[in-house]
Amino acid sequence: MEEKRTKNYRTLEMYVSLCEGKIINKREAAKKYGVDARSVQRDIDDIREFLDDQSLQGDGRIVEYDRSKKGFVMVGEEPSMMTNSEILAVAKILLESRAFTKKELKNILDKLVEGCVPLKNMKLVSDLISNEKYHYVELNHKEYIQDKLWEIGSDIQEHNLVSLRYARMNAPRESIKRVVEPISIMFSEYYFYLNAYIVEKDESGKYVHKYNYPAIFRIDRIKNYKTLEEKFRVSYANRFEEGEFRKRVQFMYAGRLQSIKLKFYGSNPEPILDRLPTARVVEQYDNECTIEAEVYGKGVIMWLLSQGSKVELLRPESMRDEMRKVLHEMLNLYE
């Protein structure tokens, strides 16, 4: 029994070494474990047999002998691990997002690289992102939000009502108190947001929705977050569809759902269709087209203004009037 335990330990240790990108030299391994070279070869064969069985589940790793390295190495990728390209892509996105403080980002990137990148490629990936990590500029609020995200996520999952104080955008030292039904966490334009229905008590003392659409709270501005004992119910038919909401919201500005119609002047409306996932071309000409879409609130105005003379908002008339007013105010600044 002791001999079997020793063999199992030896095989597992060699397997771990191979997974870490290390080389197994048969002679050195035999000396290390006090066995002959044939025992080491049998261990390698056992590992190969195990990986062969795993290949049926998509595991592409094999153990082969590398003459230049004079030992056995593991090649191929384990499906549960991210590839070097995936690690690099995710790291670049995190750096560009500026979503975390510098300390938070460093911890996340270090764990990402150490936990997923094969040992032999760890330095290469670290070097590729080291300059950007060093020059990373955190946002002005400098709030640590990771714990907030987990706490809010738990309340969403458990349908807990939440009381919070929220710092106003134009008066950060002032705050308003809200009781909300938290329904989702979203990320957009550098910040994490909480989507939640604002609730108030009716005459019977029961909490009811103040609006028929969710409010949006920037998580770093949430103060005195407190989970209440009372829960809220969500019916399957009326559950919040985060993906559908994201298609229709711009710059995280809340508001009622409305249809817009606009004209695009150009040969390729792809930028419009990419920015507004619900958009569809209803009329197409050589150098212009008419597009319809659904959006929440008026956040879309900010994006439409950024398109200059390439886009003209046709309806609704109220939003068109607001666009006209903003444009006049902008023009006055330059006169």
Secondary structure, DSSP 8 states (H G I E B T S, - for coil): -HHHHHHHHHHHHHHHHHHTT--B-HHHHHHHHT--HHHHHHHHHHHHHHHHHHGGGT---EEEEETTTTEEEEES--TTS--HHHHHHHHHHHHHHT-S-HHHHHHHHHHHHHHHS-GGGHHHHHHHHHHHHHT----TT----HHHHHHHHHHHHHTEEEEEEEE-SS-TT-EEEEEEEEEEEEEETTEEEEEEEEEEE-TTS-EEESSSS-EEEEGGGEEEEEEEEEE----STT---HHHHHHHBSTT----EEEEEEEEESS--HHHHHH-TT-EEEEE-SSEEEEEEEEETTTHHHHHHHTGGGEEEEE-HHHHHHHHHHHHHHHHHT-
